[in-house]
Amino acid sequence: MEKGLFRYFGLSNENKLALVGHSHLMLGVDKLELESQLKQPISKYTREGVNVADRELMVEQLLEENPKLKWVIYGVDAWMFTGEGLSANSYKLFYPFMDQEKIARYVKESTSSQDYVQHKWIKTSRYNEGLINSAMRGHLSNWSNYKLGKVDVKLLEQNVGKGIFRKINSAEENRQIFLRTLKTLKTKGIKVVLVYVPTIASYNQAEPEKFEKELDFFRALDQNNSDVFYLEYLKDWESKHEFFFDPIHLNPEGQKAFTNALSKDLKFLVDDGVSRI
């Protein structure tokens, strides 16, 4: 089972490029199509509900397992520093990897001693239905991720008008964890591409000042760091309602269009002489 997960997430190989993020990036990118466009294998380490601390651990795991890693494509959004809205139990996603000291320590700090001991020593208890499914998909080379359907724009706009939407409440602690992750990658000589997968206009405009402040933060990282690049897909995207499954996730039609656009921009970074993937 563990080998299946390693294969599914692209761990323990010689890939030079890895995608890191939660379901926003997971549903936004077709791994196989991106590999075809860039003509190289890619690790897609994306997991539902993971926060910035979880993603820091994911990056550290990639650094340990993938010695030839050169680029990290990190999914960002205006809500990523907000604690609310993501799973409070996301540490459970790391149960299968508890034989690794750093991950065992992370789980131990996140749960009760009884829970930790159980999953540390009873390895079969580490796997729930979702993890088993991912492991099997790894063995079957099945990396498709998508959600069928289209967002109900009218209902969404009504909810936003009533204040029923995820608020942007960025915590400085989360921002510092993210900056620490970037620093870790820099010390390893790894370049980072921050990618803003499209989110729908109604959400983006719900708190316009807060939203723009987060975008400016990402833009500044691009401007002030030679090894950080920021690709923002909002203009010409956020109003294409037919591309969205819900406010922040793309449907298969959106995934196809976005993957094509991302692949072209990533190739531009390479062809422009910034570096070689």
C-alpha positions as CSV (number, residue, x, y, z in Angstrom):
1,M,0.0,0.0,0.0
2,E,2.8,2.4,0.9
3,K,4.5,1.7,-2.5
4,G,1.2,2.5,-4.2
5,L,1.0,5.9,-2.4
6,F,4.6,6.7,-3.3
7,R,3.9,6.0,-6.9
8,Y,0.6,8.0,-6.9
9,F,2.2,11.1,-5.3
10,G,5.5,10.8,-7.3
11,L,7.7,10.2,-4.3
12,S,11.1,8.4,-4.4
13,N,12.0,9.0,-8.0
14,E,14.2,11.2,-10.2
15,N,11.6,13.7,-11.3
16,K,12.9,17.2,-11.5
17,L,9.5,18.9,-11.2
18,A,6.7,18.5,-8.6
19,L,3.3,20.0,-8.0
20,V,2.4,20.8,-4.4
21,G,-1.0,21.9,-3.1
22,H,-4.5,20.9,-2.0
23,S,-7.6,20.1,-4.1
24,H,-7.5,23.5,-5.8
25,L,-4.4,22.5,-7.7
26,M,-5.3,18.8,-7.7
27,L,-8.5,19.5,-9.8
28,G,-6.9,22.3,-11.8
29,V,-4.1,20.3,-13.4
30,D,-4.2,17.1,-15.6
31,K,-0.9,15.5,-14.6
32,L,-0.5,13.3,-17.7
33,E,-1.3,16.2,-20.1
34,L,1.2,18.5,-18.4
35,E,3.8,15.7,-18.6
36,S,3.1,15.4,-22.3
37,Q,3.4,19.1,-22.9
38,L,6.6,19.5,-20.9
39,K,8.0,16.2,-22.2
40,Q,9.1,14.9,-18.8
41,P,7.6,13.1,-15.7
42,I,6.1,15.1,-12.9
43,S,5.4,14.4,-9.3
44,K,1.9,15.5,-8.4
45,Y,1.8,15.7,-4.6
46,T,-1.6,17.3,-4.0
47,R,-3.9,16.3,-1.1
48,E,-7.4,17.4,-0.2
49,G,-7.7,19.8,2.8
50,V,-4.0,20.3,3.5
51,N,-3.0,23.6,5.1
52,V,0.4,25.4,4.8
53,A,1.9,23.4,7.6
54,D,0.9,20.1,5.9
55,R,2.3,21.4,2.6
56,E,5.6,22.3,4.3
57,L,5.9,18.7,5.4
58,M,5.0,17.5,1.9
59,V,7.8,19.7,0.5
60,E,10.3,18.3,3.0
61,Q,9.2,14.8,2.1
62,L,9.8,15.5,-1.6
63,L,13.2,16.9,-0.8
64,E,14.2,13.7,1.0
65,E,12.7,11.3,-1.5
66,N,13.4,13.1,-4.8
67,P,17.1,14.0,-4.9
68,K,17.0,15.5,-8.4
69,L,14.1,17.9,-7.8
70,K,14.7,21.3,-9.4
71,W,11.3,23.0,-9.6
72,V,8.3,23.1,-7.3
73,I,5.0,24.3,-8.7
74,Y,3.2,25.5,-5.6
75,G,-0.6,26.2,-5.7
76,V,-1.6,29.5,-4.0
77,D,-4.9,31.3,-3.4
78,A,-6.2,34.2,-1.3
79,W,-7.5,31.9,1.4
80,M,-4.3,29.9,2.0
81,F,-3.3,31.7,5.2
82,T,-6.8,31.4,6.6
83,G,-7.0,28.6,9.2
84,E,-10.8,28.0,8.8
85,G,-12.2,26.0,5.9
86,L,-9.5,23.3,5.7
87,S,-9.5,19.9,7.5
88,A,-8.6,20.0,11.2
89,N,-7.6,16.3,10.8
90,S,-5.4,16.6,7.8
91,Y,-2.5,15.1,9.8
92,K,-4.3,11.8,9.3
93,L,-3.3,11.8,5.7
94,F,0.3,11.2,6.8
95,Y,-0.4,8.1,8.8
96,P,1.0,5.8,6.1
97,F,4.3,7.5,6.2
98,M,4.8,7.3,10.0
99,D,7.9,5.2,9.7
100,Q,9.7,8.4,8.6
101,E,10.9,10.2,11.7
102,K,9.9,13.7,10.7
103,I,6.3,12.6,9.8
104,A,6.0,10.6,13.0
105,R,6.9,13.6,15.0
106,Y,4.4,15.8,13.1
107,V,1.6,13.3,13.7
108,K,2.6,13.0,17.4
109,E,2.3,16.7,17.8
110,S,-1.1,16.7,16.2
111,T,-3.0,14.0,18.0
112,S,-3.4,12.2,21.3
113,S,-0.8,9.7,22.6
114,Q,-3.2,6.9,22.3
115,D,-4.0,7.6,18.7
116,Y,-0.3,8.0,17.9
117,V,0.7,4.7,19.4
118,Q,-2.1,2.9,17.7
119,H,-1.2,4.1,14.2
120,K,2.5,3.8,14.9
121,W,2.4,0.1,15.7
122,I,-0.7,-1.2,14.0
123,K,0.2,-0.3,10.4
124,T,-3.1,-1.5,8.9
125,S,-4.9,1.1,10.9
126,R,-3.1,3.8,9.0
127,Y,-5.2,3.4,5.9
128,N,-8.8,4.6,5.4
129,E,-10.8,4.1,2.2
130,G,-9.4,7.3,0.6
131,L,-5.8,6.3,1.2
132,I,-6.4,2.7,0.0
133,N,-8.0,4.2,-3.2
134,S,-5.0,6.4,-3.8
135,A,-2.6,3.5,-3.3
136,M,-4.5,1.4,-5.8
137,R,-4.6,4.3,-8.3
138,G,-0.8,4.5,-8.0
139,H,-0.4,0.9,-8.8
140,L,-2.8,1.3,-11.8
141,S,-1.1,4.5,-13.0
142,N,-4.5,6.3,-12.7
143,W,-3.8,10.0,-12.0
144,S,-7.1,11.5,-13.2
145,N,-8.7,14.0,-10.8
146,Y,-11.9,15.8,-11.7
147,K,-15.4,16.7,-10.5
148,L,-18.2,16.7,-13.0
149,G,-20.7,19.5,-13.0
150,K,-21.0,23.3,-13.2
151,V,-21.3,25.9,-10.5
152,D,-24.8,27.3,-9.8
153,V,-23.8,31.0,-10.3
154,K,-27.2,32.4,-9.3
155,L,-27.1,30.6,-6.0
156,L,-23.5,31.5,-5.4
157,E,-24.2,35.2,-5.9
158,Q,-27.1,35.0,-3.6
159,N,-25.0,33.4,-0.9
160,V,-22.3,35.9,-1.3
161,G,-24.9,38.7,-0.9
162,K,-26.0,37.1,2.4
163,G,-22.4,36.8,3.6
164,I,-22.3,33.0,3.2
165,F,-18.9,32.4,1.8
166,R,-15.4,31.6,3.1
167,K,-13.8,34.8,4.5
168,I,-10.2,35.8,4.0
169,N,-8.8,35.9,7.6
170,S,-5.1,35.5,7.0
171,A,-3.0,34.5,10.1
172,E,0.6,35.8,10.3
173,E,1.7,32.4,11.7
174,N,0.5,30.7,8.5
175,R,2.2,33.3,6.3
176,Q,5.5,32.7,8.1
177,I,5.2,28.9,7.6
178,F,4.8,29.5,3.9
179,L,7.8,31.9,3.8
180,R,9.9,29.3,5.7
181,T,8.9,26.7,3.1
182,L,10.2,29.0,0.3
183,K,13.4,29.6,2.3
184,T,14.0,25.8,2.6
185,L,13.5,25.4,-1.1
186,K,15.9,28.2,-1.8
187,T,18.7,26.7,0.3
188,K,18.3,23.6,-1.8
189,G,18.7,25.5,-5.0
190,I,15.2,24.7,-6.1
191,K,13.1,27.3,-8.0
192,V,9.5,27.9,-7.1
193,V,6.6,28.7,-9.4
194,L,3.6,30.0,-7.4
195,V,0.5,29.2,-9.4
196,Y,-2.9,30.8,-8.8
197,V,-5.4,28.4,-10.3
198,P,-8.6,30.4,-11.3
199,T,-11.2,31.1,-8.7
200,I,-14.6,32.5,-9.6
201,A,-15.3,36.2,-9.9
202,S,-18.2,36.2,-7.3
203,Y,-15.8,35.0,-4.6
204,N,-12.9,37.1,-5.7
205,Q,-15.0,40.2,-5.4
206,A,-16.7,39.4,-2.1
207,E,-13.9,41.0,-0.1
208,P,-12.0,43.0,-2.8
209,E,-9.5,44.8,-0.6
210,K,-8.4,41.6,1.3
211,F,-8.3,39.7,-1.9
212,E,-6.1,42.2,-3.7
213,K,-3.8,42.4,-0.6
214,E,-3.1,38.7,-0.9
215,L,-2.5,39.0,-4.6
216,D,0.0,41.8,-4.0
217,F,1.8,39.6,-1.5
218,F,2.4,36.9,-4.1
219,R,3.3,39.5,-6.8
220,A,5.9,41.0,-4.4
221,L,7.5,37.6,-3.9
222,D,8.0,37.4,-7.6
223,Q,9.5,40.8,-7.8
224,N,11.8,40.5,-4.9
225,N,13.1,36.9,-5.4
226,S,15.1,35.7,-8.4
227,D,14.1,32.1,-7.7
228,V,10.4,32.6,-7.2
229,F,8.0,33.2,-10.1
230,Y,4.3,33.9,-9.8
231,L,1.7,32.9,-12.5
232,E,-1.7,34.4,-11.9
233,Y,-4.8,33.1,-13.7
234,L,-7.6,35.4,-12.9
235,K,-8.1,37.9,-15.6
236,D,-9.9,36.3,-18.5
237,W,-10.6,33.2,-16.3
238,E,-12.7,34.2,-13.3
239,S,-15.8,35.0,-15.3
240,K,-15.8,31.9,-17.4
241,H,-18.4,30.2,-15.3
242,E,-18.6,27.2,-17.5
243,F,-15.1,26.2,-16.2
244,F,-16.0,25.9,-12.6
245,F,-17.4,23.0,-10.5
246,D,-17.7,25.3,-7.5
247,P,-16.2,28.7,-6.5
248,I,-12.6,27.5,-6.3
249,H,-12.5,24.2,-8.2
250,L,-12.4,23.7,-11.9
251,N,-14.5,21.1,-13.7
252,P,-13.0,18.9,-16.5
253,E,-13.5,21.5,-19.1
254,G,-11.8,24.1,-17.0
255,Q,-9.0,21.7,-16.1
256,K,-8.2,21.0,-19.7
257,A,-8.1,24.7,-20.6
258,F,-6.0,25.6,-17.5
259,T,-3.5,22.8,-18.0
260,N,-2.9,23.9,-21.6
261,A,-2.3,27.5,-20.4
262,L,-0.1,26.5,-17.6
263,S,2.0,24.2,-19.8
264,K,2.7,27.0,-22.2
265,D,3.7,29.4,-19.4
266,L,6.0,26.8,-17.8
267,K,7.7,26.2,-21.2
268,F,8.1,29.9,-21.6
269,L,10.0,30.1,-18.3
270,V,12.3,27.4,-19.6
271,D,12.7,28.8,-23.1
272,D,13.3,32.3,-21.8
273,G,16.5,31.1,-20.2
274,V,15.4,31.4,-16.6
275,S,16.5,27.9,-16.0
276,R,16.3,24.4,-17.3
277,I,13.7,22.0,-16.0
